[in-house]
Amino acid sequence: MATFDARPIIASGGEPFEMIMATAASLADGEELVVLAPFEPVPLEGVLSSQGFSYEPVDLGGGDWQVTFRQPS
């Protein structure tokens, strides 16, 4: 499992999309990617689901979200 915390990047005005996509591309078959974000990353969910990933978003409260993306095995 890989974890990517996008919150500090977004808080500093950065854009984590390319780094998240690179992390997702490096996963082994069946491996999971957990993304932490200060909002539900709906566009990311759409992009990765179009690549075959399933996802499970969880509202952590306080505006933070955890989304677990699962690559098909």
KOLVEXMAR-336888 format. One record per residue: residue in three letters; x, y, z of N, C-alpha, C in turn. Coordinates in steps of 0.2 Angstrom, whole numbers, padded with zeros to 4 digits, always signed. Each point is the difference from the previous one (the first is absolute). Layout:
BEGIN
ALAXYZXYZXYZ/...
***
This chain:
BEGIN
MET+0004-0006+0000-0004+0006+0000+0004+0006+0000/ALA-0002+0005-0004+0004+0007+0000-0005+0005+0003/THR+0003+0005+0003-0004+0005+0003+0003+0007-0003/PHE-0005+0004-0002+0002+0007-0003-0004+0005+0004/ASP+0004+0004+0004-0004+0005+0004+0001+0007-0005/ALA-0006+0002-0003+0000+0005-0004-0001+0007+0004/ARG-0002-0001+0006-0002+0006+0004+0006+0006+0000/PRO+0006-0002+0002+0005+0005+0001+0002+0003-0007/ILE-0001-0003-0006+0002+0002-0006-0006+0005-0002/ILE-0006-0002+0001-0006+0005-0002+0000+0006+0005/ALA+0002-0001+0006+0000+0006+0005+0005+0005-0002/SER+0006-0002-0003+0005+0004-0002-0001+0003-0007/GLY-0006-0002-0003-0002+0003-0007+0002-0004-0006/GLY+0003-0006+0002+0002-0005-0005-0005-0004-0003/GLU+0001-0004-0006-0004-0004-0003+0003-0007+0000/PRO-0003-0005+0004+0002-0007+0001-0001-0005-0006/PHE-0005+0002-0005-0002-0005-0004+0005-0004-0004/GLU+0005+0003-0002+0005-0004-0004+0004-0005+0005/MET+0001+0002+0006+0004-0004+0005-0005-0006+0002/ILE-0006+0002+0000-0005-0006+0002+0000-0005-0006/MET-0001+0003-0006+0000-0005-0006+0006-0004+0000/ALA+0006+0003+0001+0006-0004+0000+0000-0005+0005/THR-0002+0001+0006-0001-0005+0005-0004-0005-0002/ALA-0006+0002-0003-0005-0006-0002+0003-0004-0005/ALA+0004+0003-0005+0003-0004-0005+0005-0005+0002/SER+0003+0002+0006+0005-0005+0003-0002-0006+0004/LEU-0007+0000+0001-0003-0005+0004+0001-0007-0003/ALA+0000-0005+0004+0000-0007-0003-0007-0002-0001/ASP-0002-0005-0004-0006-0002-0001-0004-0002+0007/GLY-0006+0003+0001-0003-0001+0006+0002+0004+0006/GLU+0005+0004-0001+0002+0004+0006-0004+0006+0001/GLU-0001+0003+0006-0004+0006+0001+0004+0006+0001/LEU-0003+0006-0002+0002+0006+0001-0005+0004+0005/VAL+0003+0003+0005-0004+0004+0005+0002+0007-0001/VAL-0005+0004-0002+0001+0007-0001-0003+0004+0006/LEU+0003+0004+0003-0003+0005+0005+0000+0007-0003/ALA-0006+0003+0000-0001+0007-0003-0004+0004+0005/PRO+0000+0007-0001-0004+0004+0004-0007+0001-0003/PHE-0002-0004-0005-0007+0000-0003+0000-0007-0004/GLU-0007-0002-0002+0000-0006-0003+0002+0001-0007/PRO+0005-0004-0003+0004+0001-0006-0004-0003-0006/VAL-0006+0003-0001-0005-0003-0005+0003-0001-0007/PRO+0004+0005-0002+0003+0000-0007+0005-0006+0000/LEU+0004-0001+0005+0005-0005+0001-0004-0007+0000/GLU-0005-0001+0003-0004-0006+0000-0002-0001-0007/GLY-0003+0004-0004-0002-0001-0006+0006-0002-0005/VAL+0006+0003+0001+0005-0002-0005+0003-0007+0002/LEU+0001-0001+0007+0002-0007+0001-0005-0005-0001/SER-0006+0001+0001-0006-0005-0001+0000-0001-0008/SER+0002+0004-0004+0000-0001-0007+0006-0004-0002/GLN+0005-0001+0004+0006-0004-0001-0001-0007+0004/GLY-0006-0001+0002-0002-0007+0003+0000+0000+0008/PHE+0002+0005+0003+0001+0000+0007-0007+0001+0003/SER-0001-0004+0006-0006+0001+0004+0002+0005+0005/TYR-0005+0003+0003+0002+0005+0006-0005+0000+0005/GLU+0002+0002+0006-0004+0000+0006+0001+0007+0004/PRO-0004+0005-0001+0002+0006+0004-0003+0000+0007/VAL+0003+0003+0004-0002+0000+0007+0001+0007+0003/ASP-0005+0004+0002+0000+0006+0003+0003+0000+0007/LEU+0006+0002+0001+0004+0000+0007-0003+0005+0004/GLY-0004+0005-0002-0002+0006+0004+0005+0006-0001/GLY-0002+0005+0002+0004+0006+0000+0002+0002-0007/GLY-0004-0003-0005+0002+0002-0007+0005-0005-0003/ASP+0003-0004+0004+0005-0005-0003-0004-0007-0003/TRP+0003-0002-0005-0002-0007-0003+0005-0005-0001/GLN-0001-0006+0001+0004-0005-0002-0003-0004-0005/VAL+0003-0001-0006-0003-0004-0005+0005-0006-0002/THR-0002-0006+0001+0004-0006-0002-0002-0002-0007/PHE+0005+0000-0004+0000-0002-0007+0002-0007+0000/ARG-0003-0005-0004+0002-0007+0000+0001-0001-0008/GLN+0006-0002-0001+0001-0002-0007-0002-0008-0001/PRO-0003-0001-0006-0002-0007-0001+0006-0005+0000/SER-0001-0006+0002+0005-0005+0000+0000-0004-0006/
***
